[in-house]
Amino acid sequence: MAVAQRSGRSRYRLLLLILTAATLLTLDFRGFGPLDTAQSRVRDVLEPVVSAVDVVLGPVAEVWTVMFTYNDLRSENERLRDEVDRLASADIRGAAEQDALERLLDATGVTFVEGVERLTATVLRDSVGNFDDDVMSIDVGHRDGVAPGMAVVTSAGFVGRVETVDAALSTVTAVSDPSLVVGVRLLDTGDVGLGHGMAGDPTQFVVDAGLRWPETGDLSELPAVGSPVVTAAGSRYPADIPVGRVASVEPSEAGLAQLVTVDLAADVQDLGYVTVLLLTPSDEAPVGPDSPFPEPSP
Amino acid sequence: MTASQPVQNVLRRRRLLAGGSVAMIVLRLIIVYLFALLLQLTFFSQVRVAGVAPELPALVAILAGLFAGPRQGSVIAFCAGLMWDVYLSTPLGLAAASFVVVAYTLGGITEDLFHDTRLQTLLLVFVGTAAMVTVYALLGEVVGQRGLIDDRLPRVVLIASGWNALLSLVAAPAVRWAVGSGPARSRTRRREPPASPLKVR
């Protein structure tokens, strides 16, 4: 009898805990402000301790990293030497192209994220969990003017968006995260669509919504492989930030839409520094009746 | 002075003692859990095998389920999961829910069946971690998180479980100490004592 009562009570407790978790999940999905604030405060309180432990244990972890990545580092070093040689010859060509770009900008009045205040940040930590490969921590927070949703870039292009902001620390969701939807424009065709990262491959991005497959079957209407892809005006982020280059174009399963695979311009795996564009983002999702982005194709 | 007063005094003293020990258990659990969390956030964000780190918060939750039983273990697991959720990019409550379910189940099915041995704890931690990571990924997909279930999942499950099983050799005595469960005790001794025949009027 007593055992049955105990079992009943513990089941009741289990149910209560699961309901609490479900309530928290619901509140979090609805963007319940106090919940975010509470989480932010907890992280702020613990951050000095985490930083101190990081300083103490960092060298030990470095030893582990060096032990197990020595061969990778050596081959990376050789590859970078080749790259430096190649870039030396490309330098002159680059200067000419830069000159052409500047003249083009003068002519069209297009600005490449100009007039937006920027903030350089150091990447403190990569992911802490096993399912957070696309999340990194940076050493700037709301004390520095950072807000959730701001775009994060490097000189190579779009890196991701600021997700959570604490006092002196923020987390950034990288563009390689399949959950991060970005409105993009394909410069070759001028089409705009919605894309996201590809699970398991942090170097690629797929645009799978908003781009119709040519009804006439004329493949010349498709974007050329290697053509640039940038953030679209009307997306949550400033327009014309380089995202990458088209790697392949295929029809979707139903054959009505394009699936454009893009090689990401920025390497989001091993970042030391990033730049946060201090432009307050739009809260609205980049899909809807007033949006420049059509609804996803069936 | 009535006849029942000494009995009431004894009971009051017992309650106070019990309250004190609960506070100590909570304090010890906080110390052990914070240590695990700090290691996870710092050291194990770099030290990984094939890109996979151990799941120390899950390890504490599993060991709490094993050593404290399903009732207390599930509450400890919930708190451990909730604190871990604060640092994860997934929604708050996801890790808490998966930790509770697995800690409760493990605590329940092992409560009266076995005697504690190191090998048994190691195996249970391996199975528990595999279950927790899988439940976390499944729940995450159910609530709309992308990229949790893919080709990488079996690797993460196996390596994280291996890590946790190995680390349980160190963590098990710490969690035992925290929940106040002696190392030589059998699980059958962990049962709650029968209700006291003393009644307060």
Interface residues (C-beta under 8 A of the other chain):
Chain A: A2 R6 R9 S10 R13 L14 L17 I18 T20 A21 A22 T23 L24 L25 L27 D28 F29 L35 Q39 V42 R43 V49 V50 V53 D54 L57 G58 V60 A61 E62 W64 T65 R125 D126 S127 V128 G129 N130 F131 D132 D133 D134 V135 E163 T171 T173 D177 P178 S179 H196 G197 A199 G200
Chain B: L38 L39 Q40 L41 T42 F43 F44 S45 Q46 V47 G51 V52 A53 E55 P70 R71 S74 V75 F78 G81 L82 M83 W84 D85 V86 Y87 L88 S89 T90 P91 L92 G93 L94 A96 A97 V100 V101 Y104 G108 V133 Y136 A137 G140 V143 Q145 R146 G147 L148 D150 D151 R152 V156 A160 E192 P194 A195
